[in-house]
Amino acid sequence: MTPAHTAPTAPTCPAAPYGTPGARPRKAFATFCTVDKKNALRAGALAAGTTLMMLLMTSPALALTRDDGDDPGTGLSVIETLGLYVAAPIVLFLVIAGLVMVLDKSHKQKDVTTSNIDTKTQAEAKA
């Protein structure tokens, strides 16, 4: 008589090609394959701490109070914003790419070992 429902087995990680031969086997969730839980926790804490510090340092609420000598100008329109932050970088990229292609001198270099060989002349001289 076979049971209708079998208990699930714990997932196992593939055998690592390195390690101590004859060491005791690790538990199923002691490591995430080759990543240790301690290292994952450390990386997560570092990422969360860095993000929190960046958010605290920016503090956009302080932008509401004006500083001494602060004299903001008029805002940019939508067209000016798109021109400044979209069109200008694209045009600058195209100008730089065009200058690189026009001033590229690598196509003028010749391979001296193969371009100076005339195979027909050498074949006629041997015959």
Rosetta silent file (secondary structure, phi, psi, omega in degrees, C-alpha in Angstrom):
SEQUENCE: MTPAHTAPTAPTCPAAPYGTPGARPRKAFATFCTVDKKNALRAGALAAGTTLMMLLMTSPALALTRDDGDDPGTGLSVIETLGLYVAAPIVLFLVIAGLVMVLDKSHKQKDVTTSNIDTKTQAEAKA
SCORE:     score description
SCORE:     0.000 S_00000001
   1 L     0.000  123.156 -179.079    0.000    0.000    0.000 S_00000001
   2 L  -101.206  142.786  179.264    1.542    3.334   -1.117 S_00000001
   3 L   -70.922  145.936  179.919    0.665    6.622    0.550 S_00000001
   4 L   -71.848  -30.176 -177.893   -1.368    9.058   -1.546 S_00000001
   5 L  -128.738  126.353  178.030    0.687   12.012   -0.403 S_00000001
   6 L  -104.784  151.384 -179.645    4.413   11.982    0.188 S_00000001
   7 L   -71.468  138.755  179.337    6.267   14.566    2.236 S_00000001
   8 L   -68.313  145.659  179.084    8.218   17.093    0.165 S_00000001
   9 L   -92.859  152.709  179.966   11.946   16.745    0.251 S_00000001
  10 L   -71.974  137.054  178.995   14.246   19.629    1.069 S_00000001
  11 L   -67.159  143.672  179.105   15.890   21.188   -1.986 S_00000001
  12 L  -119.545  149.710  177.922   19.569   20.524   -2.278 S_00000001
  13 L   -85.545  152.887  177.057   22.225   22.560   -4.010 S_00000001
  14 L   -65.394  152.458 -179.079   24.399   20.998   -6.658 S_00000001
  15 L   -64.206  129.368 -179.901   27.710   19.666   -5.454 S_00000001
  16 L   -77.954  146.334 -179.993   30.324   22.391   -5.578 S_00000001
  17 L   -75.614   -0.646 -179.241   33.564   21.577   -7.396 S_00000001
  18 L  -130.214  170.992  178.938   35.505   22.891   -4.403 S_00000001
  19 L   131.191 -177.534 -179.247   35.408   22.390   -0.670 S_00000001
  20 L   -90.065  121.791  177.892   36.862   20.140    1.945 S_00000001
  21 L   -64.748  136.099  177.435   36.757   16.451    1.002 S_00000001
  22 L    81.050    6.284  179.638   35.003   14.394    3.645 S_00000001
  23 L   -73.167  156.577  179.930   33.412   17.415    5.350 S_00000001
  24 L   -66.036  144.945  179.691   29.980   16.981    6.873 S_00000001
  25 L   -68.041  148.128 -179.377   27.130   17.819    4.463 S_00000001
  26 L   -86.289  156.730  176.670   25.452   21.159    4.916 S_00000001
  27 L   -70.408  164.938 -173.221   21.787   21.590    5.700 S_00000001
  28 L   -61.427  -42.089 -176.462   19.433   22.505    2.848 S_00000001
  29 L  -108.408   18.899  176.949   19.069   26.191    3.703 S_00000001
  30 L   -68.914  -33.079  175.659   22.433   26.751    5.372 S_00000001
  31 E  -137.352  154.874  171.946   23.642   28.285    2.115 S_00000001
  32 E   -95.408   86.348 -172.383   21.961   29.445   -1.045 S_00000001
  33 L    56.005  -96.797 -179.966   24.033   27.165   -3.270 S_00000001
  34 L  -109.192    3.419 -179.827   27.374   28.981   -2.983 S_00000001
  35 E   -99.871  123.873  179.803   26.116   32.209   -1.304 S_00000001
  36 E   -77.095  146.359  179.806   26.271   32.229    2.475 S_00000001
  37 H   -62.514  -34.820  179.574   23.317   33.704    4.358 S_00000001
  38 H   -63.543  -42.545  179.636   25.663   35.976    6.303 S_00000001
  39 H   -67.877  -38.602  178.093   27.083   37.468    3.135 S_00000001
  40 H   -64.736  -41.735  178.755   23.613   37.965    1.642 S_00000001
  41 H   -65.526  -40.267  178.888   22.443   39.671    4.834 S_00000001
  42 H   -63.787  -43.905  179.799   25.550   41.865    4.875 S_00000001
  43 H   -65.170  -40.696  178.455   25.028   42.889    1.228 S_00000001
  44 H   -64.681  -41.645  178.796   21.347   43.652    1.855 S_00000001
  45 H   -65.784  -39.822  177.965   22.128   45.732    4.918 S_00000001
  46 H   -63.401  -44.253  179.505   24.794   47.652    3.033 S_00000001
  47 H   -64.727  -43.342  179.877   22.417   48.381    0.138 S_00000001
  48 H   -66.013  -41.647  179.466   19.615   49.447    2.478 S_00000001
  49 H   -64.849  -41.200  178.348   21.949   51.624    4.549 S_00000001
  50 H   -63.529  -44.356  179.273   23.394   53.308    1.480 S_00000001
  51 H   -63.390  -42.840  179.715   19.931   54.023    0.101 S_00000001
  52 H   -63.677  -41.765  178.973   18.743   55.392    3.446 S_00000001
  53 H   -65.181  -39.292  177.996   21.765   57.665    3.770 S_00000001
  54 H   -64.910  -39.770  178.549   21.271   58.999    0.255 S_00000001
  55 H   -66.862  -38.535  179.997   17.620   59.736    0.975 S_00000001
  56 H   -70.823  -33.736 -177.528   18.465   61.476    4.243 S_00000001
  57 H   -74.262  -28.794 -178.159   21.225   63.575    2.704 S_00000001
  58 H   -74.988  -42.163 -179.632   19.078   64.916   -0.127 S_00000001
  59 L    33.439   80.637 -178.718   16.193   66.070    2.082 S_00000001
  60 H   -65.776  -16.155  179.511   13.955   67.771   -0.499 S_00000001
  61 H   -66.116  -26.581  179.859   11.946   69.463    2.278 S_00000001
  62 H   -73.362  -11.093 -179.808   14.820   71.904    2.778 S_00000001
  63 H   -73.186  -14.060 -178.698   14.330   73.178   -0.775 S_00000001
  64 H   -77.382  -27.753 -179.897   11.254   75.135    0.363 S_00000001
  65 L   -90.890  131.295 -178.356   13.219   77.537    2.527 S_00000001
  66 L   -81.548  144.323  175.680   15.225   80.133    0.618 S_00000001
  67 L   -90.491  164.439  176.130   18.852   80.789    1.396 S_00000001
  68 L   -64.512  132.332  179.825   20.411   84.236    1.668 S_00000001
  69 L    81.812    4.169  179.772   21.187   85.547   -1.795 S_00000001
  70 L   -77.177  121.008 -179.591   18.958   82.958   -3.470 S_00000001
  71 L  -134.783   80.734 -177.431   17.399   84.486   -6.565 S_00000001
  72 L   -68.855  144.523  178.237   15.752   81.781   -8.694 S_00000001
  73 L   -87.968 -168.615  178.740   14.915   82.636  -12.269 S_00000001
  74 L   -75.076  154.441 -179.709   11.877   81.700  -14.287 S_00000001
  75 L   -73.941  164.622  177.980   11.208   78.017  -14.921 S_00000001
  76 L   -86.250  145.680  174.565   11.876   76.247  -18.195 S_00000001
  77 L   -78.319  174.045 -179.644    9.061   75.483  -20.594 S_00000001
  78 H   -64.122  -41.871 -178.677    8.479   71.928  -21.828 S_00000001
  79 H   -66.779  -41.450  178.225   10.165   72.659  -25.170 S_00000001
  80 H   -64.675  -39.523  178.706   13.190   74.236  -23.475 S_00000001
  81 H   -64.479  -46.637  178.425   13.477   71.276  -21.101 S_00000001
  82 H   -63.608  -38.878  178.992   13.298   68.732  -23.940 S_00000001
  83 H   -66.071  -40.323 -176.860   15.793   70.716  -25.960 S_00000001
  84 H   -75.739  -40.079 -172.720   18.241   71.027  -23.086 S_00000001
  85 H  -104.525   -7.920  178.310   18.025   67.510  -21.662 S_00000001
  86 H  -120.427  -57.943 -173.871   17.101   65.415  -24.745 S_00000001
  87 H   -70.062  -43.365 -177.929   18.012   67.138  -28.008 S_00000001
  88 H   -61.993  -44.892  176.639   21.296   68.736  -26.904 S_00000001
  89 H   -63.993  -36.708  178.891   22.877   65.447  -25.661 S_00000001
  90 H   -65.664  -44.711  178.880   21.791   63.644  -28.847 S_00000001
  91 H   -63.605  -42.475  178.366   23.250   66.394  -31.050 S_00000001
  92 H   -61.973  -41.375  176.830   26.457   66.416  -28.992 S_00000001
  93 H   -62.154  -44.535 -179.071   26.749   62.630  -29.340 S_00000001
  94 H   -65.886  -38.296  178.156   26.231   62.829  -33.112 S_00000001
  95 H   -64.299  -45.174 -179.942   28.828   65.602  -33.480 S_00000001
  96 H   -65.368  -43.572  178.713   31.415   63.636  -31.502 S_00000001
  97 H   -62.963  -40.163  177.852   30.660   60.412  -33.408 S_00000001
  98 H   -64.393  -42.889  177.642   30.892   62.279  -36.729 S_00000001
  99 H   -63.412  -38.718  178.618   34.230   63.828  -35.797 S_00000001
 100 H   -64.608  -42.538 -178.935   35.594   60.432  -34.774 S_00000001
 101 H   -69.298  -40.062 -178.865   34.507   58.866  -38.070 S_00000001
 102 H   -70.176  -40.951 -175.768   35.822   61.739  -40.222 S_00000001
 103 L   -89.698    5.349  178.988   39.156   62.040  -38.431 S_00000001
 104 L   -71.258  124.841 -176.998   39.755   58.287  -38.190 S_00000001
 105 L  -107.615    5.738 -176.782   43.000   57.466  -39.969 S_00000001
 106 H   -69.683  -26.159  179.700   43.045   53.702  -39.466 S_00000001
 107 H   -74.033  -16.085  179.760   41.505   53.060  -42.904 S_00000001
 108 H   -85.359  -15.993  179.848   44.488   54.794  -44.571 S_00000001
 109 L   -74.283  137.984  179.611   47.025   52.421  -43.048 S_00000001
 110 L  -112.273  151.077  177.189   48.109   49.636  -45.358 S_00000001
 111 L   -84.588  109.160 -173.161   49.382   46.226  -44.466 S_00000001
 112 H   -70.010  -18.669 -176.867   52.949   46.290  -45.805 S_00000001
 113 H   -80.264  -29.091 -177.365   53.318   42.519  -45.761 S_00000001
 114 H  -111.161  -23.081 -174.319   50.509   41.716  -48.195 S_00000001
 115 H   -79.690  -18.376 -178.440   49.889   44.869  -50.210 S_00000001
 116 L   -95.125    1.836 -177.412   53.353   44.953  -51.814 S_00000001
 117 L   -91.755  126.443  176.802   53.294   41.383  -53.134 S_00000001
 118 L  -112.474  102.091 -173.446   52.537   40.986  -56.817 S_00000001
 119 H   -71.797  -31.504 -178.844   51.854   37.311  -57.399 S_00000001
 120 H   -68.013  -40.781 -179.432   51.489   37.510  -61.208 S_00000001
 121 H   -65.664  -41.807 -179.611   54.923   39.068  -61.704 S_00000001
 122 H   -68.514  -34.462  179.172   56.603   36.463  -59.503 S_00000001
 123 H   -69.158  -37.188  178.808   54.850   33.627  -61.305 S_00000001
 124 H   -70.829  -33.106 -178.767   55.970   34.917  -64.729 S_00000001
 125 H   -69.422  -32.447  179.500   59.565   35.333  -63.518 S_00000001
 126 H   -76.754  -27.326 -174.947   59.737   31.669  -62.429 S_00000001
 127 L   -79.104    0.000    0.000   58.289   30.319  -65.690 S_00000001
